């Protein structure tokens, strides 16, 4: 079974074979193989979750949190959207954050972008794509903030990589500006916020060295007073 799992992870299924019915068939095969390894696996999994990590990542199908970190179901609480955005009006993201920090008591929140992100590259262009333009405008705002640095990068591919990193960086900052994160820190909760970038070409995650474990480094205007 181990070799079969490794083979599926490394090369995946042929897209032509991925049909609605096959998904259900493969599910049954996965359950059977898993139970052969641990007869109580699903019973233990159903007892509850205590993940130490909240992952805010891109919806790109090539960046699954568990696989690229070598973790198992139950290890990472996940929120994904186009280009791993952290937007203060996104109630879905904020609800996930509040539950993960307030109830699951995660110890780390990770914003993980990836090089070659279609959303970031689209935001760098002047093309009109439709409804998603409103979402990508937030990345354009990141570009505007760092326009001097970005436009000094001649190679467009390298400029795109840097915008991926800056978009993650701003996501980390935006998380730290939330009352959810700041209130957890005020209560003495062990909690750090990090920024990562994943390479599709190498499979390696790069720590962008953007980590917060308190509100000290925030500009004063973003620091909430105690209730």
C-alpha positions as CSV (number, residue, x, y, z in Angstrom):
1,X,0.0,0.0,0.0
2,X,2.8,2.4,0.8
3,X,4.2,2.2,-2.7
4,X,0.8,2.8,-4.2
5,X,0.3,5.9,-2.0
6,X,3.7,7.3,-2.9
7,X,3.1,6.7,-6.6
8,X,-0.3,8.5,-6.5
9,X,1.3,11.5,-4.7
10,X,4.2,11.8,-7.1
11,X,2.4,11.5,-10.4
12,X,-1.3,11.7,-9.6
13,X,-4.0,10.2,-11.8
14,X,-4.3,10.8,-15.5
15,X,-6.8,13.8,-15.8
16,X,-8.8,11.7,-18.3
17,X,-9.4,9.1,-15.6
18,X,-10.7,11.6,-13.0
19,X,-14.4,11.1,-13.4
20,X,-17.2,11.6,-10.9
21,X,-17.6,7.8,-10.5
22,X,-13.9,7.2,-10.1
23,X,-13.7,9.6,-7.3
24,X,-16.1,7.5,-5.3
25,X,-14.3,4.3,-6.3
26,X,-10.9,5.7,-5.2
27,X,-12.5,6.9,-1.9
28,X,-13.5,3.3,-1.1
29,X,-10.0,2.1,-2.0
30,X,-8.4,4.7,0.2
31,X,-10.6,3.8,3.1
32,X,-9.8,0.1,2.7
33,X,-6.1,0.8,2.5
34,X,-6.1,3.1,5.4
35,X,-8.0,0.6,7.6
36,X,-5.6,-2.1,6.7
37,X,-2.9,0.1,8.2
38,X,-4.9,1.2,11.2
39,X,-8.3,-0.3,12.0
40,X,-9.2,2.5,14.3
41,X,-8.0,5.4,12.1
42,X,-11.4,6.9,11.3
43,X,-12.7,6.3,14.8
44,X,-9.9,8.3,16.3
45,X,-10.2,11.0,13.6
46,X,-13.9,11.4,14.4
47,X,-13.3,12.1,18.1
48,X,-12.3,15.7,17.3
49,X,-9.6,17.9,15.9
50,X,-6.8,19.7,17.6
51,X,-4.7,21.1,14.8
52,X,-1.8,23.4,15.9
53,X,-1.7,25.2,12.5
54,X,-4.1,27.4,10.6
55,X,-3.1,27.6,6.9
56,X,-4.3,30.4,4.7
57,X,-3.3,29.4,1.2
58,X,-4.1,29.7,-2.5
59,X,-6.9,27.7,-4.0
60,X,-4.5,26.4,-6.7
61,X,-4.9,22.6,-7.0
62,X,-1.2,22.1,-7.0
63,X,-0.7,23.5,-3.5
64,X,-2.4,21.2,-1.0
65,X,-1.4,22.0,2.5
66,X,-1.1,18.5,3.9
67,X,0.8,17.0,1.1
68,X,3.4,19.6,0.7
69,X,4.1,19.7,4.4
70,X,4.0,15.9,4.9
71,X,1.2,16.1,7.4
72,X,-2.0,14.1,7.9
73,X,-5.7,14.9,8.2
74,X,-6.4,16.6,11.5
75,X,-3.0,18.3,11.6
76,X,-3.8,21.6,9.7
77,X,-6.9,23.7,9.7
78,X,-7.2,25.2,6.2
79,X,-8.7,28.2,4.5
80,X,-7.9,28.7,0.7
81,X,-8.9,31.4,-1.7
82,X,-7.6,32.9,-5.0
83,X,-4.0,34.1,-4.3
84,X,-4.1,33.4,-0.5
85,X,-5.6,36.9,0.2
86,X,-6.2,38.2,3.7
87,X,-8.9,40.9,3.3
88,X,-10.7,42.5,6.3
89,X,-14.1,42.4,4.6
90,X,-13.8,38.6,3.8
91,X,-16.2,37.1,6.4
92,X,-15.3,33.6,5.4
93,X,-11.6,34.1,6.1
94,X,-12.4,36.0,9.3
95,X,-14.8,33.3,10.5
96,X,-12.1,30.6,9.9
97,X,-9.6,32.8,11.7
98,X,-11.8,33.4,14.7
99,X,-12.7,29.7,15.1
100,X,-9.1,28.5,14.6
101,X,-7.6,31.0,17.1
102,X,-10.5,31.3,19.6
103,X,-11.7,27.7,19.8
104,X,-9.1,25.4,18.3
105,X,-6.3,27.5,19.9
106,X,-3.9,27.0,17.0
107,X,-0.3,28.0,17.8
108,X,0.7,29.1,14.3
109,X,-1.1,30.9,11.5
110,X,0.7,30.6,8.1
111,X,0.0,32.6,5.0
112,X,1.4,30.5,2.1
113,X,1.7,31.9,-1.4
114,X,3.3,30.2,-4.3
115,X,5.5,31.3,-7.1
116,X,3.8,31.4,-10.5
117,X,0.5,32.2,-8.9
118,X,-2.1,32.9,-11.6
119,X,-3.9,35.4,-9.5
120,X,-0.8,37.4,-8.8
121,X,0.3,37.4,-12.4
122,X,-3.2,38.4,-13.5
123,X,-3.1,41.3,-11.1
124,X,0.1,42.5,-12.7
125,X,-1.6,42.7,-16.1
126,X,-4.1,45.2,-17.5
127,X,-6.5,42.5,-18.7
128,X,-10.1,42.6,-17.7
129,X,-11.1,39.1,-16.5
130,X,-14.6,39.6,-15.0
131,X,-15.9,39.4,-11.5
132,X,-12.4,38.3,-10.2
133,X,-11.1,41.8,-11.1
134,X,-12.6,43.1,-7.9
135,X,-10.7,40.4,-5.9
136,X,-7.4,41.0,-7.7
137,X,-7.6,44.7,-7.1
138,X,-6.3,44.0,-3.6
139,X,-3.1,42.6,-5.1
140,X,-2.9,45.7,-7.4
141,X,-3.0,47.8,-4.2
142,X,0.0,45.8,-2.9
143,X,1.7,46.5,-6.2
144,X,1.0,50.2,-5.9
145,X,2.4,50.2,-2.3
146,X,5.7,48.6,-3.5
147,X,5.7,50.0,-7.1
148,X,9.1,51.6,-6.8
149,X,10.7,48.3,-5.7
150,X,8.8,46.2,-8.2
151,X,9.3,48.4,-11.2
152,X,13.0,48.4,-10.6
153,X,13.0,44.7,-11.3
154,X,13.5,44.4,-15.1
155,X,12.8,40.7,-15.5
156,X,9.0,40.2,-15.4
157,X,9.2,36.7,-14.0
158,X,11.4,37.9,-11.1
159,X,9.0,40.8,-10.6
160,X,6.1,38.3,-10.3
161,X,8.0,36.3,-7.8
162,X,8.6,39.3,-5.7
163,X,5.0,40.4,-5.8
164,X,4.0,36.9,-4.6
165,X,6.3,37.5,-1.6
166,X,5.0,41.0,-0.9
167,X,1.4,39.8,-1.2
168,X,2.1,37.2,1.5
169,X,3.9,39.8,3.6
170,X,0.8,42.1,3.4
171,X,-1.4,39.1,4.3
172,X,0.7,38.5,7.5
173,X,0.4,42.2,8.4
174,X,-3.3,42.2,7.8
175,X,-3.8,39.2,10.0
176,X,-1.9,40.9,12.8
177,X,-4.1,44.0,12.4
178,X,-7.2,41.9,13.3
179,X,-8.8,42.1,16.8
180,X,-8.9,38.2,16.7
181,X,-5.1,38.0,16.6
182,X,-4.4,40.9,18.9
183,X,-6.9,39.8,21.6
184,X,-5.3,36.3,21.6
185,X,-1.9,38.0,22.3
186,X,-3.4,40.1,25.0
187,X,-4.7,37.0,26.7
188,X,-1.2,35.5,26.7
189,X,-2.1,32.9,24.1
190,X,0.9,31.3,22.4
191,X,0.4,32.4,18.8
192,X,2.7,33.3,15.9
193,X,1.9,34.5,12.4
194,X,4.2,33.5,9.5
195,X,4.7,34.1,5.8
196,X,5.8,31.3,3.4
197,X,6.2,30.9,-0.4
198,X,6.1,27.6,-2.1
199,X,7.9,26.7,-5.3
200,X,5.9,24.5,-7.8
201,X,9.1,23.7,-9.6
202,X,11.1,22.4,-6.7
203,X,8.4,21.5,-4.1
204,X,10.4,23.5,-1.5
205,X,8.7,26.0,0.9
206,X,10.6,29.2,1.6
207,X,10.2,30.9,5.0
208,X,10.0,34.6,4.1
209,X,11.2,35.6,7.5
210,X,8.0,37.6,8.2
211,X,6.9,36.4,11.6
212,X,4.9,38.2,14.4
213,X,4.2,36.9,17.9
214,X,3.0,40.2,19.3
215,X,1.6,43.6,18.1
216,X,4.8,45.4,19.0
217,X,6.0,45.8,15.4
218,X,2.7,47.2,14.2
219,X,2.2,50.9,13.5
220,X,0.4,52.4,16.5
221,X,-2.8,53.2,14.6
222,X,-3.4,49.5,14.1
223,X,-3.0,48.5,17.7
224,X,-6.3,48.0,19.6
225,X,-6.8,49.1,23.1
226,X,-7.8,46.7,25.8
227,X,-11.6,46.2,26.1
